[in-house]
Amino acid sequence: MTIEWRNYAATGAYDELIDGATGPRPAAKTLCEYLASLSDEELHERKTAAELAILVMGITFTVYTEGGSIDRAWPFDIVPRIIPKREWDRTEAGLKQRVQALNLFIDDLYHEQKIIKDGVFPAEVLEQSVNFRPQCVGVSPRHGVWAHICGSDLVRDKDGTVYVLEDNLRVPSGVSYMLENRVVTKRVFPELFEYQRIQPVDDYAPRLYDMLASLSPRPGDNPSVVVLTPGIYNSAYFEHSYLAQQMGVELVEGSDLEVGDDDCVYMRTIQGLERVDVIYRRVDDLFLDPEAFRPDSSLGVKGLMRAWRKGNVALANAPGAGVADDKVVYTFVPDIIKYYLDQDPLIANVPSYLCMREKDRGHVLANLDKLVVKPANESGGYGMMVGPHATSSERKRFAELIQKDPRNYMAQPTLSISTSPTLCDDQMEPRHVDLRPFILSGPTTYVTTGGLTRVALRKGSLVVNSSQGGGSKDTWIVDTEGF
């Protein structure tokens, strides 16, 4: 199978590498020509090399089943997804704008709530939010930042327009796979990095550390930073351990920490207790502190919220940041940007319908076969219904759920999200993709160069989550100017 791009099967969606009318897009031309020069055997060898590298490097993810959890090798496609740098620069600016406005919004909700008093954001949406934490009212985190690490999911429609699909502001995951995808790709296609300006991604870990260190409540050059994990059975444990190792900091569980009588946090070590300044927590809010939230939690640290409220330890992301990580709140983000920054959004939202509004609800119920319906606070592709692919009984069930709790549901048109060439059973076929860039917010704002491209490996599927059959690709931001 020598690849002939003129025979590449178009789907009607925008393809990231191939323009159906003219062949490979300019930024993808070198890659496409190279892939076409490989024999069947050579292409198969590259695919096998990638699979072996993933096994040797121990890159895994966890799938939960009725019988327990299973660690599986990370599903990876060797054909990169390419974005021209000039286009990416615009996207990066839009992501910075969005996260800046969201942090101002979160801070306002925990203080004066001006946006509600001014009638821009409905009070009832906040009143029914499951992620608003009264324990956080009045707290002012350093730099005014609540969501220090954000992962915003981007999709491209068939006309090429990029939309923000959702924002992940609680404990966004996936950045370790973005970094490892690049390592694997360099092993598989080392020669391609010699002749193209592919922007690097390997500065993420030091930038993450510098951002975390900037949050330290104690002045000095060597703050104590730790990564707090729920433990080895968490689906993202690979990432927790990977990031701790890359930053050169301790990976801890709740039982490794304690809050002293001075309301400071300490880590148990063989030399005794050592004070902790910054905690990059990968534990959900409600399990962080049995004194403040769920008393039955064994994953957190008793008194941690007390220490944080007094400014003796920094938490990233801050508890309560999830108030903006709500698919209903998402629909107000363009208004939020306009309110706090007096700017128009640089990246659009997907057109959305709020089921809490009677007119929108009527439209959704009448068009369930055409829409994607999402609950406000689920993630990972769970709890949603893709109308065109749903059965009549599923649509009936969602109609009942919407009528029972309209605040908890919103709907969007079924986008024909973009595709990218993917090696499937030794055939190059289009598969739908999205993109999750990661944004770090501290004294300055940093956006990863590209992000984690997730790919729906099942033919025709729009679900890219690895837990539901998805995989990933390396993402190249390619600078073609001057070449």
C-alpha positions in Angstrom: 0.0 0.0 0.0 2.0 3.0 -1.2 0.0 6.0 -0.2 -1.7 7.9 -3.0 -3.3 11.0 -1.5 -5.5 11.5 -4.5 -7.3 8.3 -3.5 -7.7 9.4 0.1 -11.3 8.9 1.0 -12.8 12.3 1.9 -15.7 12.3 4.4 -17.1 15.8 3.7 -15.5 17.1 6.9 -12.5 19.5 6.9 -9.3 17.4 6.8 -6.3 18.7 8.8 -3.7 17.4 6.3 -5.5 17.0 3.0 -7.4 19.5 1.0 -9.7 17.3 -1.2 -9.4 19.7 -4.1 -5.7 20.3 -4.2 -4.0 17.5 -2.2 -1.8 18.0 0.9 -2.2 21.4 2.6 1.0 23.6 2.5 2.1 22.9 6.1 1.6 19.1 5.6 3.2 18.8 2.2 6.6 17.6 3.5 5.0 15.0 5.8 2.6 13.7 3.1 5.3 13.4 0.5 7.5 11.5 3.0 4.7 9.1 3.9 3.9 8.5 0.2 7.6 7.5 -0.3 7.5 4.7 2.2 6.7 1.2 1.2 4.1 -0.9 2.9 6.8 -2.7 4.8 8.5 0.5 5.9 5.2 2.0 7.1 4.4 -1.2 9.0 7.8 -1.1 10.6 7.3 2.5 11.8 3.9 1.5 13.3 5.5 -1.5 15.1 8.3 0.7 16.4 5.9 3.1 17.9 3.9 0.3 19.6 7.1 -1.2 21.0 8.3 2.2 22.3 5.0 2.7 24.1 5.4 -0.7 25.8 9.0 -0.1 26.7 8.3 3.4 28.1 5.4 2.1 30.1 2.9 4.7 28.6 -0.5 3.4 29.9 -4.0 4.6 30.7 -6.6 2.9 32.9 -10.0 1.7 31.8 -12.6 1.0 34.5 -14.8 -2.1 34.0 -17.4 -3.9 36.1 -14.7 -6.3 37.2 -12.3 -3.5 38.2 -9.6 -1.5 36.4 -7.3 -2.5 33.5 -4.1 -0.8 32.5 -3.7 -0.6 28.7 -1.0 0.6 26.4 -1.6 4.1 25.2 -3.4 4.0 21.8 -1.3 6.0 19.4 -1.4 6.8 15.7 1.9 7.5 14.0 0.6 10.1 11.5 0.9 13.6 13.1 -1.8 16.2 13.0 -0.4 19.5 11.6 -1.4 23.1 12.3 0.3 26.1 10.6 2.0 28.4 13.1 0.3 31.5 11.8 -3.1 29.9 12.5 -1.9 28.6 15.9 -0.8 32.1 16.9 -4.4 33.3 16.6 -5.7 30.3 18.6 -3.1 30.9 21.3 -4.2 34.5 21.7 -7.8 33.3 22.0 -7.0 30.8 24.7 -5.1 33.3 26.8 -8.1 35.7 26.5 -10.5 33.0 27.5 -8.6 31.8 30.6 -8.0 35.4 31.8 -11.7 36.1 31.7 -12.6 32.9 33.4 -10.2 33.5 36.2 -11.7 37.0 36.7 -15.2 35.4 36.7 -14.3 32.8 39.3 -12.7 35.4 41.5 -15.8 37.7 41.2 -18.1 34.8 42.1 -16.3 34.2 45.4 -16.2 37.9 46.2 -18.6 40.7 45.1 -20.5 38.8 42.4 -20.7 42.0 40.3 -21.5 40.0 37.1 -24.7 38.8 38.7 -25.6 42.2 40.1 -25.2 43.7 36.7 -27.5 41.1 35.2 -25.0 39.5 32.9 -24.9 36.1 34.6 -28.1 34.5 36.0 -28.2 34.1 39.8 -30.1 30.8 39.4 -27.3 29.2 37.4 -24.9 29.9 40.3 -27.4 28.8 42.9 -27.8 25.4 41.3 -24.1 24.9 40.6 -22.7 21.7 42.1 -19.2 23.1 41.9 -19.6 26.3 43.8 -17.8 25.9 47.1 -19.0 28.2 49.9 -15.8 27.3 51.7 -13.9 29.4 49.2 -15.9 32.6 49.6 -13.5 35.5 50.4 -10.3 33.7 49.5 -7.9 35.6 47.2 -5.3 33.2 45.7 -2.0 34.6 44.6 -2.0 36.5 41.3 -5.8 36.4 41.4 -5.6 33.0 39.6 -7.9 30.1 40.5 -7.5 27.9 37.4 -3.7 27.6 37.1 -3.9 24.7 34.7 -6.7 24.7 32.1 -7.3 22.3 29.3 -9.7 23.7 26.7 -11.1 21.3 24.0 -11.1 22.7 20.5 -12.8 21.3 17.4 -12.9 22.5 13.8 -16.2 22.4 11.8 -16.4 21.5 8.1 -15.9 25.1 7.0 -12.6 25.2 8.9 -13.9 27.4 11.8 -12.3 26.5 15.2 -14.6 26.4 18.2 -14.1 25.9 21.9 -16.1 22.8 22.8 -15.6 23.0 26.5 -13.2 24.2 29.3 -11.6 21.9 31.9 -10.7 23.9 34.9 -10.8 21.4 37.8 -8.1 18.7 37.3 -7.5 18.6 33.5 -5.5 15.6 32.4 -3.7 14.5 29.2 -0.6 16.7 29.0 1.8 13.8 29.8 0.5 12.0 26.7 1.1 15.1 24.6 4.7 15.1 25.7 5.2 11.3 25.3 3.5 11.4 21.9 6.3 13.8 20.7 9.0 11.5 22.2 7.6 8.5 20.3 7.2 10.4 17.1 10.8 11.5 17.2 11.8 7.8 17.5 9.6 6.8 14.6 10.3 9.8 12.2 13.6 11.4 13.4 14.5 12.6 9.9 11.4 14.7 9.6 12.5 16.9 12.5 15.7 17.9 10.6 13.9 19.6 7.6 10.9 21.3 9.1 10.3 24.0 11.7 8.3 21.9 14.1 7.7 23.9 17.3 9.0 22.1 20.5 6.7 21.1 23.4 9.4 19.9 25.8 9.4 23.1 27.9 6.1 22.3 29.6 7.4 20.6 32.7 9.8 23.5 33.6 7.2 26.0 32.9 4.7 24.1 35.1 7.3 24.0 37.9 8.0 27.7 37.6 4.3 28.6 37.7 3.8 26.4 40.7 6.9 27.8 42.5 5.5 31.4 41.9 2.6 30.5 44.1 4.7 29.8 47.2 3.6 31.7 50.3 7.2 31.8 51.5 9.9 34.0 49.8 12.9 32.1 48.6 14.4 30.3 45.7 13.6 26.7 46.6 10.0 26.3 47.5 8.7 22.8 48.4 6.3 21.7 45.7 4.5 18.3 45.6 2.0 16.5 43.4 -0.9 15.1 45.3 -2.4 12.0 43.7 -5.4 9.8 44.8 -3.1 6.8 44.3 -2.1 4.1 41.9 -5.7 3.1 41.1 -6.6 6.5 39.6 -7.0 6.5 35.8 -4.5 9.4 35.5 -1.9 8.0 37.9 0.6 7.6 35.0 0.4 11.3 34.4 0.7 12.2 38.1 3.9 10.2 38.5 5.2 11.4 35.1 4.8 15.1 35.9 6.3 14.7 39.4 9.3 13.0 37.9 9.7 15.6 35.1 9.6 18.5 37.6 11.8 16.7 40.1 9.3 17.0 43.0 7.7 14.5 45.3 4.6 12.5 44.4 2.5 12.2 47.6 -0.8 10.8 48.7 -3.0 12.3 51.4 -1.5 10.1 54.1 1.9 11.5 53.4 0.8 15.0 54.5 -0.5 16.6 57.7 -1.6 20.0 58.8 0.2 21.1 62.0 -1.0 23.2 64.9 0.4 26.2 63.1 -2.0 25.6 60.2 0.9 24.8 57.9 1.2 21.7 55.7 4.0 19.2 56.3 5.2 16.1 54.5 6.3 13.1 56.4 9.9 12.0 55.4 12.4 9.7 56.9 14.2 12.8 58.3 11.0 14.1 59.9 8.4 16.6 58.9 9.2 19.0 56.1 7.0 22.0 55.3 5.2 22.0 51.9 4.6 25.3 50.1 2.7 24.4 47.0 0.4 21.4 46.2 -0.4 20.5 42.6 -3.5 18.6 43.5 -4.9 15.9 41.3 -7.7 15.1 43.8 -11.2 16.4 43.3 -12.5 19.2 45.6 -14.8 17.0 47.7 -12.1 14.6 48.6 -9.4 17.2 49.4 -10.2 17.8 53.1 -12.5 15.6 55.3 -12.7 18.5 57.7 -14.2 20.9 55.1 -15.8 18.5 52.6 -16.6 14.8 52.7 -15.8 13.5 56.2 -15.3 9.9 54.8 -12.5 10.9 52.4 -9.2 9.2 52.9 -7.6 10.8 49.8 -7.1 14.3 51.2 -5.6 16.0 54.2 -7.5 17.0 57.3 -7.2 20.8 57.7 -5.9 21.5 54.2 -8.6 24.1 53.4 -7.8 25.8 56.7 -4.1 26.1 55.8 -5.0 27.3 52.3 -7.5 29.9 53.5 -4.9 31.3 55.8 -2.4 31.6 53.0 0.1 29.0 54.4 0.0 26.8 51.4 -0.9 27.2 47.7 -3.2 24.8 45.9 -3.3 24.4 42.1 -5.9 24.4 40.8 -7.6 26.3 43.6 -10.6 24.6 45.2 -13.8 26.0 43.7 -12.3 26.7 40.3 -14.8 24.1 38.9 -17.6 26.6 39.3 -16.6 27.7 35.7 -16.1 24.1 34.6 -19.8 23.7 33.8 -21.3 23.1 30.4 -24.1 25.6 31.2 -21.7 28.2 32.4 -19.8 27.6 29.1 -22.6 29.1 27.1 -22.1 32.4 28.9 -18.3 32.6 28.3 -18.6 35.0 25.3 -20.6 37.4 27.6 -18.0 36.8 30.4 -15.2 37.9 28.1 -17.1 41.0 27.0 -18.0 41.9 30.6 -14.5 41.6 32.2 -12.2 42.4 29.2 -14.5 44.5 27.0 -13.4 42.4 24.1 -15.1 40.1 21.6 -14.0 36.4 21.9 -11.2 35.5 19.6 -12.4 31.9 19.5 -16.1 31.2 19.2 -18.2 28.9 21.3 -20.1 26.1 19.5 -23.7 27.4 19.2 -25.6 26.1 22.2 -29.1 25.7 23.6 -29.8 26.0 27.3 -32.6 23.6 28.4 -33.3 25.9 31.4 -34.7 28.4 28.9 -38.2 27.4 27.8 -37.8 28.3 24.2 -34.4 26.5 23.9 -35.8 23.5 25.7 -38.7 23.2 23.3 -36.3 23.3 20.4 -34.1 20.7 21.9 -36.9 18.3 22.7 -38.2 18.7 19.1 -34.8 18.0 17.6 -33.2 15.3 19.8 -32.3 13.3 16.7 -30.1 16.1 15.4 -28.4 17.4 18.6 -25.7 16.5 21.0 -27.1 16.7 24.6 -24.7 17.1 27.5 -25.2 17.2 31.3 -23.6 20.2 33.0 -20.9 18.5 34.9 -20.0 15.1 33.4 -16.6 14.7 31.6 -14.8 12.1 29.5 -17.7 11.7 27.1 -20.0 10.2 29.8 -23.6 11.0 30.3 -24.1 12.6 26.9 -26.2 11.7 23.9 -25.3 12.1 20.3 -28.7 12.4 18.7 -28.0 11.1 15.2 -26.4 8.0 16.6 -28.9 7.4 19.5 -31.7 4.9 19.6 -35.3 6.0 20.0 -35.3 4.7 23.5 -32.2 6.7 24.4 -33.8 9.9 23.0 -36.9 9.2 25.0 -34.9 8.7 28.2 -33.0 12.0 27.6 -36.3 13.8 27.0 -37.4 12.7 30.4 -34.1 13.7 32.0 -34.3 17.2 30.5 -37.8 17.8 31.6 -37.0 16.6 35.1 -33.9 18.8 35.5 -33.6 21.3 32.7 -30.8 23.3 34.5 -28.5 20.2 34.2 -28.7 20.0 30.4 -27.5 21.9 27.3 -27.4 20.9 23.7 -25.4 21.7 20.6 -25.7 20.9 16.9 -23.8 17.8 15.8 -20.7 19.3 14.2 -19.0 17.6 11.4 -15.7 17.8 13.3 -12.5 17.7 11.3 -10.6 14.5 10.3 -7.0 13.6 10.0 -5.3 10.7 8.1 -4.9 7.8 10.4 -3.3 4.4 9.9 -6.0 1.8 10.3 -5.3 -1.8 9.5 -2.5 -0.7 7.2 -4.9 1.6 5.3 -4.8 5.4 5.5 -8.3 6.5 6.5 -9.8 9.8 7.9 -10.7 9.8 11.5 -12.3 12.6 13.5 -10.1 14.5 15.9 -10.2 17.2 18.5 -7.4 19.1 20.3 -6.8 19.9 24.0 -4.2 22.6 24.5 -3.1 23.3 28.1 -2.9 26.8 29.5 -0.7 27.7 32.5 -1.7 30.8 34.4 0.4 32.5 37.1 2.4 35.8 36.9 2.2 35.2 33.1 0.1 33.0 30.8 1.6 30.2 28.8 -0.1 28.0 26.1 1.4 24.7 25.0 2.6 24.6 21.4 -0.3 22.7 20.1 -1.7 20.2 22.6 -3.1 16.7 22.8 -4.8 15.6 19.6 -7.3 12.9 20.4 -8.6 10.7 17.6 -11.8 8.6 17.3 -10.3 5.4 16.1 -13.6 3.8 15.4 -14.8 4.6 11.8 -17.5 7.3 11.8 -17.3 7.8 15.6 -17.1 11.3 17.1 -16.1 10.1 20.6 -12.3 10.7 21.0 -11.9 9.8 24.7 -9.4 7.0 25.3 -11.8 5.4 27.8 -14.3 4.9 25.0 -12.1 3.7 22.2 -10.2 6.8 21.2 -6.5 7.3 20.7 -4.1 10.2 20.1 -1.6 11.7 17.7 1.4 14.0 17.9 0.4 17.6 17.1 2.9 19.6 15.0 2.8 23.4 14.9 4.8 24.0 11.7 6.3 27.3 10.8 6.4 27.4 6.9 7.3 31.0 6.5 10.8 31.5 5.1 10.9 27.9 3.8 
